[in-house]
Amino acid sequence: MNELKINAKLNPIVESESNKKTDIYDVAIIGAGPAGLSAALTLNVHNKNIVWFGTNSLSDKVEKSEKIANYAGLDVVSGKELNNKFRKQMKTAGLELTDKMVTQISKNKKGFMVLADNEIYKAKTVLLTIGAVPSKGITNEQELIGRGVSYCATCDGFLYKGKTIAVFCGAQRYEHEVEYLAEIADEVYLYTTYDSKINLPNVEILKKPMKAVLGENKVQGIELTDGTRFDIDGAFFLRSSVAPATILKKLEMDGAHIVVNRNCETNIEGCFAAGDCTGRPYQIAKAVGEGNVAAHKIVEYLSEKE
Ligand SMILES: Cc1cc2nc3c(=O)[nH]c(=O)nc-3n(C[C@H](O)[C@H](O)[C@H](O)COP(=O)(O)OP(=O)(O)OC[C@H]3O[C@@H](n4cnc5c(N)ncnc54)[C@H](O)[C@@H]3O)c2cc1C
C-alpha cells in the first residue's frame, strides 16, 4: 500500500464528548450523498467519532433530479427539496461536513491515513460513499498519478511555477482552483464541462475534451479528441470524484464498481463501501439502505476490535 508522502500536515483530531482520549477517528466517511448521510446519521446515534468528507452542496445527482417519485415516505419531491431536507437533518443531528476532496487513502497497522486537500486524517475504518465514478479517467491518467497527474491544486500547484499545465475542470465550483493554478503556471490549457467565464491572459480554453495524457515516466503532453497535441509539464483533473482504485490501491473492483459483500465490506479489512459506487441500481433508496448496513457493520467491527 502506498504511504502518504506529501507536503501534508497531520490534522489535529476534533475531540468529541463520546471519545475524548482518541487520537484517531472511528470512521472516515468519504462522500456526502444519500449513502454517506445515512451512514453518518446511524454512526452518530452510536456515538462514533466520525470525520465526514464531501461538498457542502451534498449530492449533485440528487440536486439535479427534477422529480423523485419512488422514495418511500415522501410524495413526489424535487431533488433540491430532498437535498434541503438532508441538510436540515444533518443540522438537527449536529453533523458537520469537512468540505474537502479525498485524493488518497493508505492503510497501516492502526487503520487508515486519509489525505484530503493537503491534510492527513487518521481513522480506524473508512466508508466509501463516493457515488458512481468512471473507472479510470482518460487514457494514461492513472499511470501518471504522482508523475505529473494531480487531483489537487492546493497540494501540487506550487510544483508548476513558470511551467505549462493542462487543467480539466468538471464543475464551476472548482474555478477558484483554476485561477490559483493560473497565478502559478506560465501557461494553462483549460477544458471545462460547462460554459466557463474564466478570461485570463495565460489561460487558453480548449474546445475539445482531453483524450489522453502523454508521456511514459512523467507527463509530457496532452491529446484532445480531435488529435491535437500540446506539450505540458503537468495535468490537473478537478472533478467531484476520483476513481476508487485511484484513491485506495488494491481495492477490488468490478469494472467501475467496488466489490462488496452483503455487509458492505470490501476486500480491504476495515474499508466499507455503500451506494452507487458499489453498483446498480443507481437509486437513493439503495444508497440509503447500504449506508445504514455499512454503519451497523462498522459499529460491530469497531466493538470486536476494542
Ligand atoms: C438526473 C438524475 C435523476 C435521478 N432520479 C432519481 C430518482 O428519481 N430516484 C432515485 O432513487 N434515484 C435517482 N437518481 C439516482 C440518485 O441520485 C443516486 O442513486 C444517489 O444520489 C446515489 O447516492 P450516493 O450517496 O451513492 O452517491 P452520490 O449521490 O453520487 O454522492 C456521492 C458524494 O460523494 C462525494 N465524493 C465523491 N468523491 C469524493 C472524494 N474523493 N472526496 C470527497 N467527496 C467525494 C460527491 O461530491 C458526493 O457528495 C437520479 C440521478 C440523476 C443524475
The ligand as a Gaussian input file, in Angstrom:
#p B3LYP/6-31G(d) Opt

LIG

0 1
 C      -30.786000      13.275000     -13.201000
 C      -30.896000      12.192000     -12.144000
 C      -32.147000      11.804000     -11.692000
 C      -32.267000      10.819000     -10.699000
 N      -33.500000      10.453000     -10.272000
 C      -33.628000       9.534000      -9.298000
 C      -34.924000       9.170000      -8.790000
 O      -35.948000       9.666000      -9.250000
 N      -34.974000       8.219000      -7.811000
 C      -33.857000       7.644000      -7.275000
 O      -33.972000       6.825000      -6.370000
 N      -32.626000       7.967000      -7.738000
 C      -32.479000       8.882000      -8.729000
 N      -31.240000       9.211000      -9.201000
 C      -30.053000       8.498000      -8.675000
 C      -29.592000       9.001000      -7.314000
 O      -29.350000      10.403000      -7.373000
 C      -28.347000       8.258000      -6.863000
 O      -28.619000       6.874000      -6.873000
 C      -27.906000       8.667000      -5.471000
 O      -27.608000      10.049000      -5.413000
 C      -26.675000       7.859000      -5.028000
 O      -26.251000       8.279000      -3.787000
 P      -24.736000       8.057000      -3.316000
 O      -24.676000       8.608000      -1.937000
 O      -24.349000       6.650000      -3.539000
 O      -23.846000       8.904000      -4.314000
 P      -23.923000      10.432000      -4.780000
 O      -25.276000      10.994000      -4.583000
 O      -23.355000      10.435000      -6.157000
 O      -22.954000      11.162000      -3.773000
 C      -21.582000      10.972000      -3.801000
 C      -20.909000      12.018000      -2.941000
 O      -19.538000      11.729000      -2.784000
 C      -18.765000      12.913000      -2.963000
 N      -17.427000      12.482000      -3.353000
 C      -17.075000      11.708000      -4.403000
 N      -15.747000      11.513000      -4.406000
 C      -15.256000      12.174000      -3.324000
 C      -13.960000      12.335000      -2.796000
 N      -12.901000      11.781000      -3.370000
 N      -13.798000      13.101000      -1.677000
 C      -14.873000      13.675000      -1.072000
 N      -16.146000      13.528000      -1.546000
 C      -16.316000      12.795000      -2.653000
 C      -19.545000      13.689000      -4.013000
 O      -19.173000      15.037000      -4.030000
 C      -20.951000      13.446000      -3.482000
 O      -21.187000      14.323000      -2.394000
 C      -31.095000      10.198000     -10.178000
 C      -29.840000      10.607000     -10.629000
 C      -29.723000      11.589000     -11.596000
 C      -28.349000      12.003000     -12.063000

